[in-house]
Amino acid sequence: MGRVSDSPYGDLDRPPLHEAALRRALVRDGGLWRDVRVVPETGSTNADLAARAADGAPEGTVLVTELQTAGRGRLGRVWTAPARSGLTFSMLLRPRVPVPMLGWAPLLTGVAVATAVRRMTAWSETGERFLGGAGDGDVAVDVRLKWPNDLLAGDRKLAGILVEKAADGLVVGVGLNVGLREDELPVKTATSLAIEGAPLSDRAPLLRAILREFATWYREWTALDGDPETSGLRTAYKDLCATLGREVRVELPGDERFSGTARDVDGAGRLIVAGPGGDSAISAGDVVHVR
């Protein structure tokens, strides 16, 4: 992992993000996004934004970094990547929904990111690639969701999502591999949009698309008191979920584990696994797809 060079144009395949342009495109009166900040380097955007939340930062604050040096995922796993090779950002939210519905926040994020990535990596059947024009008959990177909140391309991880409580709200962190090359992958079970053949060197249009898609889902979900059914969120998640129908191994806190078939995601966002003793509803734990 390298530090950000003095010149952000040191790697022409990885142009920098421009804070002012992102603000102009995303911050609107009455919209969800209130502020967008881009920093060249930080330990963790989630930790930084949690500190800002404690200081009273408004909902809709977004923090993006070109290089994250202390990033982590679920279960404390460490993730590192070269500067400007991905989209690493966090969003501050204060959803006014019943507490039991807050478990849908990471799943909603997964739906929004996957939908935006699929649309922005589309190309026509004739092979003419383009951004943001997915239509009938077009092909995109086949991004799927692994319960609860990983994005996959095939069986390889494309992105991770980490939701944490912060002051009176939530901080939602996203780490999406965009321009990572094979020899830069920290683990061979990962992938990137570049490796999957997506024509994305400029990350700005992708970030704008993700944040707009997220805002659309979030507004609908919160307006309907977090109901995943009437908002369409549960259906959208299940349609994108690669875990459903798979044989899985569930590793629970306390070294407990069992295997079964993932058959549903219930109204609380829990994974329903049919095992030897019947159905189990999983709200926390590590789910491994069994090949």
Rosetta blueprint (number, residue, H / E / L):
1 M L
2 G L
3 R L
4 V L
5 S L
6 D L
7 S L
8 P L
9 Y L
10 G L
11 D L
12 L L
13 D L
14 R L
15 P L
16 P L
17 L L
18 H L
19 E H
20 A H
21 A H
22 L H
23 R H
24 R H
25 A H
26 L H
27 V L
28 R L
29 D L
30 G L
31 G L
32 L L
33 W L
34 R L
35 D E
36 V E
37 R E
38 V E
39 V E
40 P L
41 E L
42 T E
43 G L
44 S L
45 T H
46 N H
47 A H
48 D H
49 L H
50 A H
51 A H
52 R H
53 A H
54 A H
55 D L
56 G L
57 A L
58 P L
59 E L
60 G L
61 T E
62 V E
63 L E
64 V E
65 T E
66 E L
67 L L
68 Q E
69 T L
70 A L
71 G L
72 R E
73 G L
74 R H
75 L H
76 G H
77 R L
78 V E
79 W L
80 T L
81 A L
82 P L
83 A L
84 R L
85 S L
86 G E
87 L E
88 T E
89 F E
90 S E
91 M E
92 L E
93 L E
94 R L
95 P L
96 R L
97 V L
98 P L
99 V H
100 P H
101 M H
102 L H
103 G H
104 W H
105 A H
106 P H
107 L H
108 L H
109 T H
110 G H
111 V H
112 A H
113 V H
114 A H
115 T H
116 A H
117 V H
118 R H
119 R H
120 M H
121 T L
122 A L
123 W E
124 S L
125 E L
126 T L
127 G L
128 E L
129 R E
130 F L
131 L L
132 G L
133 G L
134 A L
135 G L
136 D L
137 G L
138 D L
139 V E
140 A L
141 V L
142 D L
143 V E
144 R E
145 L E
146 K E
147 W L
148 P L
149 N L
150 D E
151 L E
152 L E
153 A E
154 G L
155 D L
156 R E
157 K E
158 L E
159 A E
160 G E
161 I E
162 L E
163 V E
164 E E
165 K E
166 A E
167 A L
168 D L
169 G E
170 L E
171 V E
172 V E
173 G E
174 V E
175 G E
176 L E
177 N E
178 V L
179 G L
180 L L
181 R L
182 E H
183 D H
184 E H
185 L L
186 P L
187 V L
188 K L
189 T L
190 A E
191 T L
192 S L
193 L L
194 A L
195 I L
196 E L
197 G L
198 A L
199 P L
200 L L
201 S L
202 D L
203 R L
204 A H
205 P H
206 L H
207 L H
208 R H
209 A H
210 I H
211 L H
212 R H
213 E H
214 F H
215 A H
216 T H
217 W H
218 Y H
219 R H
220 E H
221 W H
222 T H
223 A H
224 L L
225 D L
226 G L
227 D L
228 P L
229 E L
230 T L
231 S L
232 G L
233 L H
234 R H
235 T H
236 A H
237 Y H
238 K H
239 D H
240 L H
241 C E
242 A L
243 T L
244 L L
245 G L
246 R L
247 E E
248 V E
249 R E
250 V E
251 E E
252 L E
253 P L
254 G L
255 D L
256 E E
257 R E
258 F E
259 S E
260 G E
261 T E
262 A E
263 R E
264 D E
265 V E
266 D L
267 G L
268 A L
269 G L
270 R L
271 L E
272 I E
273 V E
274 A E
275 G E
276 P L
277 G L
278 G E
279 D E
280 S E
281 A E
282 I E
283 S L
284 A L
285 G L
286 D E
287 V E
288 V E
289 H E
290 V L
291 R L
